[in-house]
Amino acid sequence: MDVVSFMEIEEDEKDLIISFALDNGDGNIKSLILHRTLFYEYVLPDEESGTNVSLEGDYLEDEHLNRLESIELDPPTLRIKSRFRFYEIDAHRLESQEFEHIERSLARQNYDGRFEVKST
């Protein structure tokens, strides 16, 4: 299971982004990104609206359609289910206030109820 080294949240009027820097144990870092684009989403077809999930180096033919379906916050574990993949990451390095920040950002990304958020 990849370990979250750190995470960053970026929010502005155009984008809502949660980025996790994952260490797979051999010193390589890759990014797992939850990204919702507010700026032009209203012109997209329904199946392309919502929070996109991408993992650096993980090629998906229809990556732009890899939408978040559910996320479970079960500290220290995060389980992220997208249309095409399931990710389970170890977030034991994150502080409790960072989990709270993630939950607030997920609520903003999920303003229209496109995915399920579970918190234990």
C-alpha positions as CSV (number, residue, x, y, z in Angstrom):
1,M,0.0,0.0,0.0
2,D,1.4,3.4,-1.0
3,V,2.1,5.8,1.9
4,V,1.0,9.5,1.7
5,S,4.1,11.6,2.3
6,F,2.1,14.8,2.3
7,M,-1.0,16.2,0.7
8,E,-2.0,19.6,-0.7
9,I,-5.4,21.2,-1.3
10,E,-5.9,23.9,-3.8
11,E,-9.2,25.7,-4.2
12,D,-10.1,28.7,-6.3
13,E,-13.0,29.8,-8.4
14,K,-11.9,27.5,-11.3
15,D,-10.6,24.4,-9.6
16,L,-10.9,22.2,-6.5
17,I,-7.9,19.9,-6.2
18,I,-6.7,17.5,-3.5
19,S,-3.3,16.0,-4.3
20,F,-1.6,13.2,-2.4
21,A,2.1,12.6,-2.8
22,L,2.5,8.8,-2.6
23,D,5.7,7.0,-1.7
24,N,5.6,3.5,-3.0
25,G,8.5,2.4,-0.7
26,D,11.4,2.6,-3.2
27,G,11.9,6.3,-2.9
28,N,9.7,7.1,-5.9
29,I,7.0,9.7,-5.4
30,K,3.8,9.8,-7.6
31,S,0.7,12.0,-7.3
32,L,-2.8,10.8,-6.8
33,I,-5.1,13.7,-7.7
34,L,-8.8,14.4,-7.1
35,H,-9.7,17.3,-9.4
36,R,-13.0,19.1,-10.0
37,T,-13.0,21.8,-12.7
38,L,-15.7,24.3,-11.9
39,F,-14.8,26.8,-14.7
40,Y,-16.3,25.0,-17.7
41,E,-18.0,21.9,-16.2
42,Y,-21.5,23.3,-17.0
43,V,-20.8,22.7,-20.7
44,L,-19.7,19.1,-20.3
45,P,-21.9,16.1,-20.9
46,D,-23.2,14.6,-17.7
47,E,-20.8,11.6,-17.8
48,E,-17.8,14.0,-17.8
49,S,-19.0,16.1,-14.9
50,G,-17.7,15.5,-11.4
51,T,-14.4,14.9,-9.7
52,N,-11.7,13.3,-11.9
53,V,-9.2,10.8,-10.3
54,S,-5.8,10.4,-11.8
55,L,-2.6,8.7,-10.7
56,E,0.7,9.7,-12.1
57,G,2.1,7.0,-14.4
58,D,-1.2,5.1,-14.5
59,Y,-2.3,5.2,-18.1
60,L,-6.1,4.9,-18.7
61,E,-7.4,5.2,-22.2
62,D,-10.4,7.2,-21.0
63,E,-8.7,8.9,-18.1
64,H,-10.9,12.0,-18.5
65,L,-13.9,9.7,-17.6
66,N,-12.3,8.3,-14.5
67,R,-14.8,9.9,-12.1
68,L,-14.8,9.6,-8.3
69,E,-17.6,7.3,-7.1
70,S,-16.8,7.1,-3.4
71,I,-14.2,7.8,-0.9
72,E,-13.9,6.3,2.6
73,L,-11.9,8.2,5.3
74,D,-10.9,5.5,7.8
75,P,-7.8,7.0,9.4
76,P,-5.1,6.2,8.7
77,T,-6.5,4.6,5.5
78,L,-8.2,6.2,2.6
79,R,-10.1,4.1,0.1
80,I,-10.9,5.8,-3.2
81,K,-13.2,4.2,-5.7
82,S,-13.3,5.7,-9.2
83,R,-15.1,4.5,-12.3
84,F,-12.1,2.5,-13.5
85,R,-9.9,1.9,-10.4
86,F,-9.8,1.4,-6.7
87,Y,-7.0,3.0,-4.7
88,E,-6.2,2.3,-1.0
89,I,-3.6,4.5,0.5
90,D,-1.9,4.7,3.9
91,A,-2.2,8.3,5.3
92,H,-0.7,7.7,8.8
93,R,1.6,10.6,8.3
94,L,-1.2,13.1,8.1
95,E,-2.4,15.1,11.1
96,S,-6.0,14.9,12.2
97,Q,-6.6,18.5,11.1
98,E,-5.5,17.5,7.6
99,F,-8.2,14.8,7.5
100,E,-10.7,17.5,8.5
101,H,-9.4,19.8,5.7
102,I,-9.8,16.9,3.3
103,E,-13.4,16.4,4.4
104,R,-14.2,20.1,3.9
105,S,-12.7,20.1,0.5
106,L,-14.6,16.9,-0.5
107,A,-17.8,18.5,0.6
108,R,-17.1,21.4,-1.8
109,Q,-16.2,19.0,-4.6
110,N,-19.4,17.0,-3.9
111,Y,-21.8,20.0,-3.9
112,D,-24.1,18.1,-6.3
113,G,-23.9,14.6,-4.7
114,R,-21.9,12.9,-7.5
115,F,-20.0,10.7,-5.1
116,E,-20.3,9.1,-1.7
117,V,-18.2,10.2,1.3
118,K,-17.8,7.8,4.2
119,S,-16.0,8.8,7.3
120,T,-15.3,6.6,10.4
